[in-house]
Amino acid sequence: MPRSHARGAYALCLAFTLSVAGCASGEPAVAPSGPAPPADPPATPAPAETTTQANTPAEPPEAPIEGIFSDVQADRGETTFDETCSECHTTSEFRGRTFQSNWGRRTVYSLFRTVRSTMPDDNPGGLDEQVYLDVVAYILSINGHDAGSSELAPDSPMREVRIAPPGPGPQ
């Protein structure tokens, strides 16, 4: 057998052995070192109307996170859009019913990740991260999101905010 095939067969055998060994190993048995902790006292039964899942009142929805970008940041994003993005795109692509039907339920982070990894077309990911954040702030602003006092940043709650603004959006 040629040397390269032998190495490949050995690597495959090693990978298989490690995966089988990983599946076969479990948590080691540990003998209790002392008496079991006392059980919690039984909870007082809830009123009858909340004891079944069907009758349990729903948790109130969390208040929407608002103002995750600033007006200044959205203005910078508009400038970048006009200078860079408008070579291939128009703002109408990023607002209105078609945009909302495609992106409205997605998170701001999803839009940021997509824009950052695919734009500009001739240099995907080639701009500073702040430039991408500014453009996303601009897109949020033209979709009816209210600006706040802080700027959209990598550690912003982007994964918790949907592209569709709270309440009725722009048409």
DRENVEX-91591 format. One line per 3 residues: number of its first residue (from 1); their letters; for each residue x, y, z of N, C-alpha, C. Coordinates in steps of 0.2 Angstrom, whole numbers, plus 5000, padded with zeros to 4 digits. Layout:
REM DRENVEX-91591
NUM> a> X,Y,Z,X,Y,Z,X,Y,Z | ...;
***
This chain:
REM DRENVEX-91591
1> mpr> 5004,4994,5000,5000,5000,5000,5004,5006,5000 | 5003,5011,4996,5007,5017,4996,5007,5021,5002 | 5012,5024,5004,5013,5028,5010,5007,5033,5012;
4> sha> 5005,5036,5007,4999,5041,5008,4993,5038,5009 | 4991,5032,5006,4985,5028,5008,4986,5025,5015 | 4992,5023,5017,4992,5020,5024,4991,5026,5029;
7> rga> 4993,5032,5028,4992,5037,5032,4984,5039,5033 | 4981,5039,5027,4974,5040,5027,4970,5035,5030 | 4972,5028,5029,4969,5023,5033,4970,5023,5040;
10> yal> 4976,5025,5042,4977,5026,5049,4973,5031,5052 | 4973,5037,5049,4969,5043,5051,4962,5041,5052 | 4959,5038,5047,4952,5036,5047,4951,5031,5053;
13> cla> 4955,5026,5054,4955,5021,5059,4955,5025,5066 | 4960,5030,5067,4960,5033,5073,4954,5037,5075 | 4952,5041,5069,4946,5045,5070,4940,5041,5073;
16> ftl> 4939,5035,5069,4933,5030,5071,4934,5028,5078 | 4940,5026,5080,4942,5023,5087,4940,5029,5092 | 4942,5035,5091,4941,5040,5096,4933,5042,5096;
19> sva> 4930,5042,5090,4923,5043,5091,4919,5038,5095 | 4921,5031,5093,4918,5026,5097,4919,5026,5105 | 4926,5028,5106,4928,5028,5113,4924,5034,5116;
22> gca> 4923,5040,5113,4919,5045,5116,4912,5044,5117 | 4909,5040,5112,4902,5038,5113,4901,5033,5119 | 4906,5029,5120,4906,5024,5125,4907,5026,5132;
25> sge> 4911,5031,5132,4912,5034,5139,4907,5038,5142 | 4905,5037,5148,4900,5040,5151,4902,5044,5157 | 4898,5047,5161,4900,5050,5167,4902,5045,5172;
28> pav> 4908,5046,5176,4910,5041,5180,4905,5041,5186 | 4904,5035,5189,4899,5034,5194,4903,5037,5201 | 4899,5041,5204,4901,5044,5210,4897,5042,5216;
31> aps> 4900,5039,5221,4896,5037,5227,4894,5043,5231 | 4888,5043,5234,4887,5049,5238,4891,5049,5244 | 4894,5055,5246,4898,5056,5251,4895,5057,5258;
34> gpa> 4889,5059,5258,4885,5060,5264,4878,5059,5263 | 4874,5061,5268,4867,5060,5267,4864,5065,5262 | 4859,5063,5259,4856,5067,5254,4853,5073,5257;
37> ppa> 4853,5079,5253,4851,5085,5256,4843,5085,5257 | 4841,5088,5262,4833,5088,5263,4829,5090,5258 | 4824,5087,5257,4819,5089,5251,4816,5096,5253;
40> dpp> 4815,5100,5248,4811,5106,5249,4804,5104,5251 | 4801,5108,5256,4794,5107,5258,4790,5107,5252 | 4784,5104,5252,4780,5104,5246,4777,5111,5245;
43> atp> 4777,5114,5239,4774,5120,5238,4767,5121,5239 | 4764,5126,5241,4757,5127,5242,4754,5127,5235 | 4748,5123,5235,4745,5122,5228,4743,5129,5226;
46> apa> 4744,5130,5219,4741,5136,5216,4734,5136,5216 | 4731,5142,5215,4723,5142,5214,4722,5138,5208 | 4715,5135,5208,4713,5130,5203,4714,5133,5196;
49> ett> 4713,5140,5195,4713,5142,5188,4720,5142,5185 | 4725,5141,5189,4732,5142,5186,4736,5135,5187 | 4732,5130,5189,4736,5123,5190,4737,5119,5183;
52> tqa> 4733,5121,5178,4734,5117,5172,4737,5122,5167 | 4741,5119,5162,4744,5123,5157,4739,5127,5153 | 4733,5124,5152,4729,5128,5148,4726,5134,5151;
55> ntp> 4726,5134,5158,4723,5140,5162,4729,5144,5164 | 4735,5143,5163,4740,5147,5166,4741,5153,5162 | 4741,5159,5166,4741,5165,5162,4748,5166,5159;
58> aep> 4748,5168,5153,4754,5169,5149,4758,5175,5152 | 4765,5174,5152,4770,5179,5154,4768,5185,5150 | 4769,5191,5153,4768,5197,5149,4774,5198,5144;
61> pea> 4773,5200,5138,4779,5201,5134,4784,5206,5136 | 4790,5205,5135,4795,5210,5137,4794,5216,5133 | 4796,5222,5136,4796,5228,5133,4801,5228,5127;
64> pie> 4799,5231,5121,4804,5231,5116,4810,5235,5117 | 4815,5232,5115,4822,5236,5116,4822,5242,5110 | 4822,5248,5113,4822,5253,5108,4828,5257,5108;
67> gif> 4830,5261,5103,4835,5266,5103,4842,5263,5103 | 4843,5257,5099,4850,5254,5100,4855,5257,5095 | 4853,5263,5092,4857,5267,5088,4856,5274,5089;
70> sdv> 4861,5278,5087,4859,5286,5088,4858,5289,5081 | 4855,5295,5081,4854,5299,5075,4860,5300,5071 | 4866,5302,5075,4872,5303,5072,4875,5297,5068;
73> qad> 4874,5291,5071,4876,5285,5068,4872,5284,5062 | 4866,5284,5062,4862,5283,5056,4863,5288,5051 | 4865,5294,5052,4868,5299,5047,4874,5297,5044;
76> rge> 4879,5294,5048,4885,5292,5045,4883,5286,5041 | 4879,5282,5043,4877,5276,5038,4874,5278,5032 | 4870,5284,5032,4867,5286,5026,4872,5289,5021;
79> ttf> 4877,5292,5024,4883,5295,5020,4886,5289,5017 | 4888,5284,5021,4891,5278,5018,4887,5275,5013 | 4880,5274,5014,4876,5271,5009,4876,5275,5002;
82> det> 4876,5282,5003,4876,5286,4997,4882,5285,4993 | 4888,5285,4997,4894,5285,4994,4897,5278,4991 | 4894,5273,4995,4897,5266,4993,4891,5261,4991;
85> cse> 4886,5261,4994,4881,5256,4993,4877,5258,4987 | 4876,5264,4986,4871,5266,4981,4874,5265,4974 | 4880,5263,4973,4883,5261,4967,4879,5255,4964;
88> cht> 4876,5251,4969,4873,5245,4967,4866,5244,4969 | 4864,5248,4975,4858,5248,4978,4854,5254,4979 | 4848,5254,4980,4844,5260,4981,4841,5259,4988;
91> tse> 4839,5264,4991,4836,5264,4998,4829,5260,4998 | 4826,5260,4992,4819,5257,4992,4820,5249,4993 | 4826,5246,4992,4827,5239,4993,4827,5237,5000;
94> frg> 4828,5242,5004,4829,5241,5011,4823,5244,5016 | 4818,5245,5013,4812,5247,5017,4806,5245,5013 | 4800,5246,5016,4794,5244,5013,4792,5237,5014;
97> rtf> 4786,5235,5010,4783,5229,5011,4788,5223,5009 | 4791,5223,5004,4795,5218,5001,4801,5217,5006 | 4804,5222,5008,4810,5221,5013,4807,5219,5019;
100> qsn> 4802,5221,5022,4799,5219,5028,4797,5211,5028 | 4794,5209,5022,4792,5202,5021,4798,5198,5021 | 4804,5200,5019,4810,5196,5018,4814,5196,5025;
103> wgr> 4814,5202,5028,4818,5203,5034,4815,5205,5040 | 4809,5207,5040,4805,5209,5046,4806,5205,5052 | 4805,5198,5051,4805,5194,5057,4813,5192,5059;
106> rtv> 4817,5194,5055,4824,5192,5057,4827,5198,5062 | 4833,5196,5065,4835,5200,5070,4840,5205,5067 | 4842,5211,5070,4846,5216,5068,4853,5212,5067;
109> ysl> 4855,5208,5071,4861,5204,5071,4862,5200,5064 | 4856,5197,5062,4856,5193,5056,4857,5198,5050 | 4854,5204,5050,4856,5209,5045,4863,5211,5045;
112> frt> 4865,5213,5051,4872,5215,5052,4877,5210,5049 | 4876,5203,5051,4881,5198,5049,4880,5197,5041 | 4875,5198,5038,4874,5197,5031,4877,5203,5027;
115> vrs> 4876,5209,5030,4879,5214,5026,4887,5214,5027 | 4889,5213,5033,4896,5212,5034,4900,5207,5030 | 4897,5201,5029,4900,5196,5026,4899,5196,5018;
118> tmp> 4895,5200,5016,4893,5200,5008,4895,5206,5005 | 4896,5212,5008,4896,5218,5005,4903,5222,5007 | 4905,5226,5003,4903,5228,4996,4904,5222,4992;
121> ddn> 4901,5221,4986,4901,5216,4982,4909,5214,4979 | 4912,5220,4978,4919,5219,4976,4924,5218,4982 | 4922,5218,4988,4927,5217,4994,4923,5215,5000;
124> pgg> 4919,5210,5000,4915,5207,5005,4919,5207,5012 | 4916,5211,5017,4920,5211,5024,4926,5216,5024 | 4927,5219,5019,4933,5224,5018,4932,5230,5022;
127> lde> 4926,5232,5024,4926,5239,5028,4927,5238,5035 | 4928,5243,5038,4928,5243,5046,4922,5241,5049 | 4922,5237,5054,4916,5235,5057,4911,5241,5059;
130> qvy> 4914,5246,5061,4909,5252,5063,4906,5255,5057 | 4908,5254,5051,4905,5256,5045,4899,5252,5043 | 4900,5245,5044,4894,5241,5044,4889,5242,5049;
133> ldv> 4891,5244,5055,4886,5245,5060,4882,5252,5059 | 4886,5257,5056,4882,5263,5054,4877,5262,5048 | 4879,5258,5043,4874,5256,5038,4868,5253,5041;
136> vay> 4869,5248,5045,4863,5245,5048,4859,5249,5052 | 4862,5254,5056,4858,5259,5059,4854,5263,5055 | 4857,5265,5049,4853,5269,5044,4847,5265,5041;
139> ils> 4848,5258,5040,4843,5254,5038,4837,5254,5043 | 4839,5253,5049,4834,5253,5055,4830,5260,5055 | 4834,5265,5054,4831,5272,5054,4825,5273,5048;
142> ing> 4827,5270,5042,4822,5271,5037,4817,5266,5037 | 4817,5261,5042,4812,5256,5043,4808,5258,5049 | 4808,5264,5052,4804,5266,5057,4807,5265,5064;
145> hda> 4813,5263,5065,4815,5262,5072,4817,5269,5075 | 4816,5270,5081,4818,5276,5084,4825,5276,5086 | 4829,5281,5086,4835,5282,5088,4836,5283,5095;
148> gss> 4841,5281,5098,4842,5283,5106,4848,5287,5107 | 4851,5286,5113,4857,5290,5114,4863,5286,5113 | 4863,5279,5113,4869,5275,5112,4869,5273,5105;
151> ela> 4875,5271,5103,4876,5269,5096,4876,5261,5095 | 4874,5259,5090,4874,5252,5088,4881,5249,5089 | 4882,5244,5093,4889,5242,5094,4889,5234,5093;
154> pds> 4895,5231,5093,4895,5224,5092,4892,5220,5098 | 4892,5224,5104,4889,5221,5110,4882,5223,5112 | 4879,5227,5107,4872,5229,5107,4868,5223,5107;
157> pmr> 4861,5223,5110,4857,5218,5110,4854,5216,5103 | 4858,5216,5098,4856,5215,5091,4852,5208,5090 | 4854,5203,5094,4850,5197,5093,4843,5197,5096;
160> evr> 4842,5202,5099,4835,5203,5103,4830,5208,5099 | 4833,5211,5094,4829,5216,5091,4827,5214,5084 | 4821,5214,5082,4819,5212,5075,4819,5218,5070;
163> iap> 4820,5217,5064,4821,5222,5059,4814,5226,5059 | 4808,5222,5059,4802,5226,5059,4802,5230,5066 | 4800,5236,5065,4800,5240,5071,4793,5238,5075;
166> pgp> 4794,5240,5082,4788,5239,5086,4782,5243,5083 | 4776,5240,5083,4770,5244,5081,4770,5244,5073 | 4765,5248,5071,4764,5248,5063,4771,5251,5060;
169> gpq> 4773,5247,5055,4779,5250,5052,4778,5254,5046 | 4783,5257,5042,4782,5261,5037,4779,5257,5031 | 4775,5260,5027,4772,5256,5021,4776,5257,5015;
***
